[in-house]
Amino acid sequence: MLKTIHVEIDPTGHIHVLEPIPFKLEGRALHTLLESDTKERDATTAEIKGNASRALRLLASPRFQHRPKANPEETQRHISAIRDEWNND
């Protein structure tokens, strides 16, 4: 039976699987190369790098460092109260 998995080949020729493989890898394979859309790949890479950069800036920001911290016990009590309200309806 033929099975298809989504992979990406980096510039060095290494293959990276882009999704979990739901079967045991053994046997033979046929390799089909699809035409690469460089503009789309570059835009996606830039977006990922931009998002990571923004996330790192947020984590390092004074606003994030001095954010209010919740009391874990109080949070658990609140969750339990909401859960109990849901079950009683």
N, C-alpha and C positions, 0 to 999 in steps of 0.2 A: 504494500500500500504506500502511496506517495504522501508525504507530509511536508508541509511548508513551515518554515520558521522565519521570523524577521531578524535580519542581522545587518550590521553596518561594518564596512571595511574602512579602517583608518588609513591615512596617507602612507603608513609604513607597511600596509598589507595585512595587518592583524584583523581578525574577524571578531566582532563583539556582538553577542546575542542580545537583542533588545526586549526580549520577553521570556518568561519562564518556559522551559521545555518540558512538556507533559509526557515525555516518553524517554526511554533509555537510548542514549546515543551509541549506536554501534552499526556496523555495516558500511554500505557505500552511499555516496551522495552525488548529486549533480549540482553544479554551481551555475546559476544564471546571474549575469551582471545586468543590473538595470542602469539606465542612463542617469547620471548624477545631476541633480539640480543644485549647482554650487551656490547660487544666490539664496535659495531657500535654506540650505544648510548653514551658510554664513549668517543669515538673519537669525536663525534659531540659536546658533552658538552665541551670537552677540546678545540676544535676549536673555539667555541663561546666565551669561557672565554679568550682565547688567543687574539681573535679579539677585544674584549672589552678592554682588557688590553693595546693593541697597540693603540687603539683609544684614551684612556685616557692619555697615554704618549704623543701622538701627541698634544692633546688639551692643555697639560701643558707645552709643549716645548717652549723655547724662540723663535724659528723660527716661530711657529704658532702665538704666542702672538704678535710678531712684524711684522706680514705679512702686505703687503700693503692693505689699505682699499679703496674700490671703492666709488666714489661719486654717491649716488642713482639717482640724477637727470641726471647725465651724462650717467649712465648705461641705464636709461629709454630712453633717446634720441637715444642712440646707438641701442637699441632694436627696437624702432620705425622706425629708418632709415632702418634697415635690413628688417623689416616687409614690409615697403613701397617698397623697391627694389623687394621683392618677388612678391608683388601684381602687380607691373608694368611690369613684364615679360610676 
